[in-house]
Amino acid sequence: MTGGATPASLAGDWLTAAYDQNPASGMDSSAQDLERETVGWLAELFGLGPEFSGAFVTGATMSTVTGLAIAREWLGERAGVTVSADGAAALGPVTVLSGSPHSSILKALSFLGMGRSSLRQVPTLPGREAVDVAKLAEVLETLDGPAIVVANAGTVNTVDFDDLRAIAALKQRHDFWLHVDAAFGGFAALAPEHAALTAGLGQADSVVVDLHKWLNVPYDSAVQFTRRRDLQLRVFSNNAAYLGEIGDTPDFLHLTPENSRRLRALPAWFSLVAYGRAGHREIVERCVSLARDLGARIDRSPSWQLLAPVRLNVVCFAPAGDAGQERIDALVRAIAEDGTTFLTPTVHDGRPALRAAFSNWRTTAADVDRIFAALERLVRTPPS
């Protein structure tokens, strides 16, 4: 899911390098004020209330690491231990539940010492990547203690959305931390036709949003949001005399894994100022429209099979008939060598497939014409 760089964000990125600010501390620069303002604008854009705070990080993976580190501290709070002081071993085994977790969830669990094996996959709805909330409730009923639930606001293969409101409602009966991966799907909130997909996002405890995807700012750029800045501070605080007092408004070096960091907020600030909500809404709506156009063409073609409805901006499909991994690999190579477009391989419901993801601000209907023509031509070419 690769975006581009809008002209405004590129100008902001140039100035980021020229100013060469390290917004880790507020002692020597006003860069932190700009980052706080940008984070606030983004929270408003995604419908997150004032109870959320956030910070810029490198990407969705580090946003996930940050969110799950706070969740780990919350588990410790529930168990009467301080994980940040005593280590993950003091917490003991944990339970993490998800229907279709992104691979970065496993990476984060490994990194944080909770372990990849702590993840338990919950059944999904038939023919869907969205978790079966009734099955999730059944699993929660069997647990002796609190857990972490990882929900999706847009899966990678088919951009499927978990029912966030229904999952959040389970917190009335069960004790769990709700972490929502909204890396690119969160941008559905900008478009009235699709905003219902993100309903309930504001009830999460931590949220992941990637900006170098659909906000179309240069790499690297993402934000993390949480309700529990107090626990975040406990995990990431970095006390040293030369850094000054933490105070009521902690510097970002006390809130993220990094001390030194780029002023990633500046390209995003430029883009938000230049195009506003309306401009970014237009990018989202256009990308969705183009993805649906390609999906409809593939669905009508005897050479291809659409494997899932085009729910937002990703088209998941495969050659018609029995196409194995070798055929998919050959097509990926042929598409790359052709140079018209770029698609990634995937596996959907056990079947090797292809993904076309629309997230670049420059993509137009003419590109869909070129992409589909290339696919039709290449699928009829004997594999090399």
C-alpha positions in Angstrom: 0.0 0.0 0.0 2.3 2.7 -1.3 1.2 6.3 -1.7 3.1 9.1 -3.3 4.2 12.6 -2.3 1.9 15.5 -2.9 3.7 18.7 -4.0 2.9 20.4 -0.7 4.2 17.5 1.4 7.4 17.4 -0.7 8.0 21.0 0.0 7.5 20.3 3.7 10.0 17.4 3.4 12.6 19.7 1.8 12.2 22.2 4.6 12.4 19.3 7.2 15.9 18.6 5.9 16.8 22.2 5.6 15.7 23.1 9.1 17.2 19.9 10.5 15.2 20.1 13.7 15.2 17.3 16.3 11.7 17.6 17.8 12.6 15.2 20.7 12.8 18.0 23.2 11.0 21.3 23.6 14.0 23.0 25.3 15.5 24.3 22.1 12.8 24.4 19.4 9.2 25.0 18.7 9.1 22.0 16.4 7.1 20.0 19.1 4.3 22.6 19.0 3.9 22.0 15.3 3.9 18.2 15.8 1.2 18.5 18.5 -0.9 20.7 16.3 -0.6 18.2 13.4 -1.4 15.2 15.6 -4.5 17.1 16.8 -5.6 17.8 13.3 -5.2 14.2 12.3 -7.1 13.0 15.4 -10.0 15.2 14.3 -9.7 13.9 10.8 -10.2 10.3 12.0 -12.9 11.1 14.5 -10.8 10.6 17.6 -11.8 12.7 20.6 -9.8 14.9 22.9 -9.1 12.0 25.2 -6.6 10.7 22.6 -3.0 11.8 22.4 -0.4 10.8 19.8 3.0 11.2 18.3 4.7 10.7 15.0 6.7 7.5 14.4 8.3 5.9 11.4 5.5 3.7 10.1 2.6 1.4 11.0 4.9 -1.2 12.4 6.5 1.1 15.0 3.0 2.6 15.7 1.9 -1.0 16.4 4.9 -1.6 18.6 4.1 1.6 20.6 0.4 0.8 20.9 1.1 -2.8 22.1 3.8 -1.6 24.5 1.2 0.6 26.2 -1.2 -2.4 26.1 1.4 -4.6 27.8 1.8 -2.0 30.5 -2.0 -2.0 30.9 -1.9 -5.7 31.3 0.7 -5.3 34.1 -1.5 -2.7 35.7 -4.4 -5.2 35.8 -2.0 -7.8 37.2 -0.5 -5.5 39.9 3.0 -5.5 38.3 5.0 -2.8 36.5 6.2 -4.3 33.3 8.3 -1.3 32.3 10.3 -1.7 35.6 10.3 -5.5 36.1 10.2 -6.8 32.5 7.8 -8.9 30.5 8.7 -11.9 32.6 6.9 -10.4 35.6 3.7 -10.3 33.5 3.8 -14.0 32.5 1.9 -15.4 29.5 -0.5 -13.0 27.8 -3.4 -13.5 25.4 -3.8 -11.5 22.2 -6.8 -12.1 20.0 -7.4 -11.2 16.4 -9.3 -12.4 13.3 -6.9 -11.5 10.5 -3.9 -9.9 12.1 -1.4 -8.0 9.9 2.1 -9.6 10.0 3.5 -6.6 11.9 1.4 -7.7 14.9 3.5 -10.9 15.2 6.7 -8.8 14.7 5.7 -6.4 17.5 4.8 -9.2 19.9 8.2 -10.8 19.3 9.9 -7.5 19.8 8.1 -6.7 23.0 8.8 -10.0 24.6 5.1 -11.2 24.7 5.9 -13.7 22.0 4.4 -14.6 18.7 2.7 -17.6 20.3 0.6 -15.3 22.5 -1.5 -14.5 19.4 -4.7 -16.6 19.1 -6.6 -16.2 15.8 -10.3 -16.0 16.2 -12.6 -17.4 13.4 -13.7 -14.9 10.8 -17.1 -14.5 9.2 -17.7 -16.9 6.3 -16.0 -15.7 3.1 -14.7 -12.6 5.0 -11.5 -11.4 6.7 -13.6 -9.7 9.4 -13.6 -11.3 12.8 -16.8 -13.2 13.9 -17.7 -11.0 16.9 -19.8 -13.8 18.4 -16.8 -16.2 18.3 -14.6 -13.5 19.8 -17.1 -13.1 22.7 -17.0 -16.9 23.2 -13.2 -16.9 23.4 -13.2 -13.9 25.8 -15.7 -15.8 28.0 -13.2 -18.6 28.5 -10.3 -16.4 29.7 -9.3 -16.0 33.3 -7.9 -12.6 33.0 -7.6 -9.5 30.7 -6.4 -9.7 27.1 -5.5 -7.6 24.1 -7.8 -7.6 21.2 -6.4 -6.5 17.8 -9.0 -5.3 15.4 -8.7 -4.3 11.8 -9.9 -1.2 10.1 -8.9 -2.4 6.7 -7.2 -5.7 6.0 -4.4 -5.9 3.5 -5.9 -8.4 1.1 -9.5 -7.2 0.8 -9.7 -4.1 3.0 -12.2 -5.9 5.2 -13.3 -4.1 8.4 -14.0 -5.6 11.8 -17.2 -4.4 13.4 -15.4 -2.0 15.8 -18.6 -0.9 17.6 -19.6 -4.4 18.3 -16.2 -5.3 19.5 -16.0 -2.3 21.8 -19.4 -3.2 23.2 -17.9 -6.4 24.5 -15.8 -4.4 26.9 -19.0 -4.0 29.0 -18.7 -7.7 29.9 -15.0 -8.5 29.3 -11.7 -6.9 30.3 -9.5 -6.2 27.3 -7.4 -3.6 25.6 -8.7 -2.7 22.1 -5.9 -2.0 19.6 -7.1 -1.0 16.1 -4.9 -1.3 13.0 -6.2 1.5 10.8 -3.0 1.9 8.9 -4.7 2.9 5.6 -8.3 1.9 6.2 -8.7 4.7 8.7 -8.8 7.2 5.8 -12.3 5.8 5.0 -13.4 8.2 7.7 -12.8 11.1 5.3 -15.4 10.0 2.7 -19.1 10.1 3.8 -20.0 7.1 1.7 -17.4 4.9 3.5 -17.1 6.6 6.9 -19.4 4.0 8.5 -16.6 1.4 8.0 -14.6 3.2 10.7 -17.5 3.7 13.2 -16.3 2.8 16.6 -12.7 3.8 16.0 -12.9 6.4 18.7 -13.7 3.6 21.3 -10.3 2.0 20.8 -7.5 2.2 23.4 -4.7 2.5 20.8 -4.9 3.2 17.1 -2.4 2.8 14.2 -2.5 5.2 11.2 0.1 5.3 8.4 0.6 8.6 6.6 3.0 7.6 3.8 0.2 5.5 2.5 -3.1 7.4 1.8 -2.1 10.8 3.1 0.6 10.8 0.4 3.5 12.2 2.4 7.1 11.1 1.9 8.6 8.1 3.7 8.7 7.6 6.6 5.7 8.9 8.4 3.0 7.4 10.7 1.2 8.3 13.9 0.1 6.4 17.0 -2.8 7.4 19.1 -3.8 6.2 22.6 -6.1 7.1 25.5 -3.5 6.2 28.1 -0.6 8.7 27.8 0.2 8.0 31.4 1.1 4.4 30.6 2.9 5.5 27.5 5.0 7.8 29.5 5.8 5.1 32.0 7.0 2.8 29.2 9.1 5.3 27.1 10.2 8.0 29.6 13.9 8.9 29.3 15.0 10.7 32.4 18.3 12.6 32.2 19.5 15.8 33.8 20.5 17.4 30.5 17.0 16.8 29.1 15.2 18.8 31.8 12.0 18.0 33.7 9.3 16.0 32.1 6.5 18.3 33.2 2.8 18.2 32.5 3.2 18.1 28.8 5.9 15.4 28.1 8.4 15.9 25.3 8.1 13.3 22.5 11.3 11.6 23.6 9.3 10.4 26.6 6.5 9.0 24.4 8.1 7.0 21.5 10.9 4.5 21.1 13.1 7.2 19.6 15.0 10.0 21.2 16.4 11.7 18.1 13.9 11.9 15.3 13.1 13.9 12.1 10.4 16.5 12.1 8.0 14.1 10.3 5.1 16.3 11.2 6.1 19.1 8.8 5.3 17.4 5.5 2.0 16.3 6.9 1.3 19.8 8.2 2.0 21.3 4.8 -0.3 18.7 3.1 -3.1 19.3 5.5 -2.8 23.1 5.2 -2.6 22.9 1.4 -5.4 20.5 0.6 -7.5 20.3 3.8 -10.1 17.7 4.5 -11.8 18.2 1.1 -8.6 17.6 -0.8 -7.7 14.5 1.0 -11.3 13.3 0.8 -11.1 13.7 -3.0 -8.0 11.5 -3.2 -9.7 8.8 -1.1 -12.9 8.8 -3.1 -11.0 8.8 -6.5 -8.8 5.9 -5.4 -11.9 3.9 -4.3 -13.7 4.7 -7.6 -10.7 3.6 -9.6 -10.3 0.4 -7.7 -14.0 -0.4 -8.2 -13.6 0.3 -11.9 -10.7 -2.2 -12.2 -12.6 -4.7 -10.1 -15.6 -4.5 -12.4 -13.5 -5.0 -15.5 -11.8 -8.0 -13.9 -15.1 -9.5 -12.9 -16.4 -9.2 -16.5 -13.3 -10.7 -18.0 -13.2 -14.5 -18.8 -9.4 -14.4 -18.1 -9.6 -13.3 -14.5 -11.6 -14.0 -11.3 -12.4 -11.5 -8.7 -11.8 -13.1 -5.3 -13.5 -10.6 -3.0 -15.7 -7.6 -3.3 -13.9 -4.3 -3.8 -14.8 -2.8 -0.4 -12.4 0.2 -0.6 -9.2 0.6 -2.6 -7.7 -2.9 -3.1 -8.6 -5.4 -5.8 -7.8 -9.0 -5.0 -8.0 -11.3 -8.0 -6.4 -14.3 -9.8 -6.3 -15.8 -13.2 -9.5 -17.8 -14.1 -9.2 -21.5 -13.5 -6.7 -23.4 -11.4 -3.7 -21.0 -11.1 -1.1 -22.2 -8.7 1.8 -20.3 -7.1 4.1 -20.8 -10.0 1.6 -19.1 -12.4 1.2 -16.2 -10.0 4.9 -15.8 -9.6 5.3 -15.8 -13.4 2.6 -13.2 -13.8 4.3 -11.0 -11.1 7.6 -11.2 -13.0 5.9 -10.5 -16.3 4.0 -7.5 -14.9 7.1 -6.0 -13.4 9.1 -6.5 -16.6 6.3 -4.9 -18.6 6.6 -1.8 -16.5 3.0 -0.6 -17.0 2.0 -1.2 -13.4 3.1 -2.8 -10.2 1.1 -5.5 -8.4 2.0 -7.6 -5.4 1.3 -11.3 -4.9 -0.7 -12.6 -2.0 -2.7 -15.6 -0.7 -6.4 -15.2 -0.1 -8.3 -18.0 1.6 -5.5 -20.4 0.7 -5.4 -19.4 -3.0 -2.4 -17.7 -4.6 -3.6 -14.3 -5.9 -2.7 -10.8 -7.0 -3.4 -7.4 -5.3 -3.9 -4.0 -7.0 -3.8 -1.3 -4.4 -4.9 2.3 -5.2 -3.5 5.0 -2.9 -1.5 7.4 -5.0 -2.8 10.9 -5.5 -1.7 11.0 -9.2 -3.7 7.9 -10.3 -6.4 8.6 -12.9 -9.0 6.7 -15.0 -6.5 6.6 -17.8 -4.2 4.6 -15.6 -6.9 2.0 -15.1 -7.3 1.7 -18.9 -3.5 1.0 -19.2 -3.4 -1.4 -16.2 -6.3 -3.5 -17.4 -5.0 -3.6 -21.0 -1.6 -4.8 -19.7 -3.2 -7.5 -17.5 -5.3 -8.8 -20.4 -2.3 -8.9 -22.6 0.0 -10.6 -20.1 -2.5 -13.2 -18.8 -2.6 -14.6 -22.3 1.1 -14.8 -22.6 2.5 -18.3 -22.0 4.5 -18.3 -18.7 8.3 -18.2 -19.2 
